[in-house]
Amino acid sequence: MKKKIAILGSTGSIGITTLNIIKKDKKNFDIYLLTTNSNALKIFKQSKEFNVKNVIITNKQKCLKWKKTFAKNKINLYNNFENFNKIFKKKIDYTINAISGIDGLIPTIKVIKFTKKIAIANKESIICGWNLIKKELDKNSTNFIPVDSEHFSIFKLIADNNNSQIKKIIITASGGPFLNKKINNKIKISEALNHPNWKMGKKITIDSSTMMNKVFEVIEAQKIFNINLSKIDILINPNSYLHAIVIFKNGIIKMLAHETKMDIPIFNSIYDENHKIKFNTKNLDIIKLNKLNLSKVNQSKFKSLKVLKLIPKKHSLFETILISLNDELVNMFLNNKIGYNKIIFYLIKIINFKIFKKYCNVTPSSVEQIFKVRNIAKNIVL
């Protein structure tokens, strides 16, 4: 029987990677739904190639412009995620949320009741609304798997172990383009986007260069694995071969390594352990394994890590403030409105404003509340 799946954000890098995996085993999959914000031409080609009958384009102008083209090809075209009820008549097998940014939160929460398993590659959704997501997962008995390479690795390392058995979780970081270079305000956009190991979108690449991505990954791990922030550390691994380490109280230390390819966590989120399809991976890279060069993060250089001292122990709206401020400041840098050093400088300065302190004690109660707070943070920056 074919596995029925949906890909939210199919025209982005994670979505394309997912489709490339499926392409090699096309006969065993039935893609029920593809979505995009505005890349209509790309998603039209994808729907034709994979014989997809349902597409969502959230950009209204693009949706209207392409409506006749999709109709001629007998493809149902929708404009928003409210149409999940029309698309899914019963639970499908697998959904991956590859929508970037906090805009991925609403479709995440809405799609959970329609899928048996959801793989989430959207860290903003987890950081800002994990308590809401978890509530839906439990309510609908939907399985969850994180697709970020670090959290997928932790997920695999912990397996069936109880949290009380964990002494420490260590997330690794490449150090980005400035690991062995001085950081100053004269840094060019092209320099910050020159990641040594990973090919990613501009926003996440800038976050990697400032190490804000690791701040977010620590928060994400705190929420997903329900573990205290004090039990999560970061170590530099320049070649990005090692993705996570879990130290257990019984003395056992587990590590997970794989190539710097998002294909691997995505592949393993789609297929269960009994699958017959093999992932075409390289042999063990002994050279990389012998040159892990693990080291502590230079916090005087990567000042973003100071933010971790401000994170509340429980789910709060403060995380939405943090995500939103960082989004705006990175965007300002990419548009030449502020210098590179000012991203973290302004972030730490603004996040300490008195107006934001109250949100540390407020647990998100709805998606609408999260988006309201996001707009407050954005307006402060603008």
Buried (B, 14 or more C-beta within 10 A) or exposed (E): EEBBBBBBBBBBBBBBBBBEBBEEBBEEBBBBBBBBBBBBEBBBEBBEEBEBBBBBBBBEEBBEEBBEEBEEEEBBBBBBBEBBEEBBEEBBBBBBBBBBBBBBBBBBBBBBBBBBBBBBBBBBBBBBBBBBBBEBBEEBEBEBBBBBBBBBBBBBBBEEBEEEEBEBBBBBBBBBBBBEEEBEEEBEBEEBBEBBBBEBEEBBBBBBBBBBBBBBBBBBBBBBBEBEBEBBBBBBBBBBBBBBBBBBEEEEEBBBBBBBBBBBBBBBBBBEEEEEEEBEEEEEBEEBEEEBEEEEBEEEBBBBBBBBEBBBEEBBBBBBBBBBBBBBBBBBBBEEEBBBBBBBBBBBEBBEEEEBEEBBEBEBEEBEBBBEBBEBBBEBBE
